[in-house]
Amino acid sequence: MSQARITSMHNQRIKDAVRLRDRRGRDQQGRIVIDGARELLRAISAGVVVREVFVCEEACHTPEAQRVLEWSGGSAVSRYDVTPPVFEKLSFGQRAEGVVAVADAPQRGWHDLGQLGSHPLVAVLESVEKPGNLGAICRTADAAGVSAILLADPRTDVFGPNAIRASLGTVFTVPIVQAPVNEILAWLKAEGLRMIATQVDAAGAYTAADYRGPTAIILGSEAHGLSDAWSAAEITPVHVPMLGAADSLNVSVVAGLLFYEALRQRTVAAAE
């Protein structure tokens, strides 16, 4: 570990790290910025390559932050102690936990899915636009035992700071692959997954579908829903009942309902 102290907000390392909050900066540098101790610990556990960690010890109050300090003391990562004003420039939002890291952007492909088991549950998200929703879906997928997430034609960066924070770092714990819609559809067919797609005008409710075998749950964007690519005869459309004035739910809420319905059915089947 190399360690130094940074007191100037005009330091070049600080400027480079701040630029990672913008998609263009991440693309140019091939790196991401990770806020928060829990998020960083999950990235480390998932094998993400951390290059630099910026520490403001005055703000390291949580047990997770202390674990990061211990880790940085025994690793080869470059650690920089910074003053509170410098850390304020680095940190995201109001939740400052005293640690911000710069890491290589994870490169995920089909080979990363590995062996998903005999009854995988895969989530497909098409053109989801809001990083907060994407992060929330990743967090729920992690909790409900979803095997992998496939991002079809994504319109937001899964490794952007908003998505990482909303996911509490679970963007690093769930296998995620980004690909065009036709490539994902071909993969699902080749793997023999039953496809269940949310459609507002579907005849059947989401609770009527069978999620017990190898299954893909397909969710569309907040604004436009799913494209026509998911209207084939072999795809089962389902809807979430809406009994009030609202005609739709947030996509992360819909994802949670379907993920946990799948978990419920699988738990019951395993107990029989």
C-alpha positions, 0 to 999 in steps of 0.5 A: 500500500502507498499512502499520501495526504491530499489537502487541495481540491485542485489535486489532479487525482481528485479532479480525475475521480470527480470526472468519473461521476459523468458517463463521459469521464467513465468511458474515457478513463475506463474506470468507475467511482464507488461511494460508501463502505458497503458498496466498496466491500461488495465490489472487493468481494466480487473481484473488482479491481480497485486502483485508489481509495480516498479516506477521510478518517473523521467520517469513518464511523461505521463498522463497514468503514473501519473494515475498509480502513483495515483492508486498505492497510493490508492491500496494494491499493493506493490510499490517499487520506484527504481533508473533509473539504476535499472529501466533500468534493469527492463524495456523492449526496449527503451519505458520506461514509468516509471512503470513496474508491476508484476502480476498473470498470467491470467488463462482463460478457456471456462467459461470466454467467458460468453455470446458472444451475438447472433452474435459473431465474433470469431477469431481463431489463429492456431499455430501463432509463433511470439509474435509481430504478436499475439499482433498486432492481439489482438489490431486489434481485440479489435478495430474491436469488435471481441468477443473473440480470440481462440488460437489453439495449440499456439506456443508463450505466449500471456502474454509474454512481447512482445505480451503485448507490441505489443497489447498495453495491449489489450491481457487483454481486449479481452477474450482469450482461449487457447485449442487444435485444435480439442477442438476449432473445436468442440466448434465452431460447437456446438455454430453454428458459420459459419467458414471462413478460410484463405487459399492461394489457395482458390477460393473465395476472403475474401470479398465474404464471409458472416460475418453477422451471428455468425462467426469464422475467422480462421487464420494460422501460419506465416510459415505453414498456416492452418492445414488439420483440417480446410479443412472440407466441412462446412468450407469456404476457402477464400483468400486475392488477391495478385497482386504483386511479394509477395505471402503472407501477414503478418498474422496480416495484413490478420487478420485486413482485415477480421476483418474490412470486417466483421465489414463493413458488420455488420454495413451495415446490422444494418443500413438497 
